[in-house]
């Protein structure tokens, strides 16, 4: 069992939503589109090594490397034209 949790949703529902958006924008050319857009998957884990493992598990099928941004943050991103698909591992909040 992995030591991380990937916050993901229902794949079929997500893809249907993307198709619905494309169909809507195609049928309504007066609707503005953003210059850039992003989709992000979040990885939760209590320790740095597990966060990296979680990010790598998403980055590998994307064919992109995992970046260590320091202080326990990891990410990976693949761009599809002006749309980026990324995965981010963020350390848990410090106790207040």
Secondary structure, 3 states (H helix, E strand, C coil): CCCCEEECCCHHHHHHHHHHHHHHHHHCCCCCCCCCEEEEEEEECCCHHHHHHHHHHHHHHHCCCCEEEECCEEEEEEEECCEEEEEEECCCCCCC
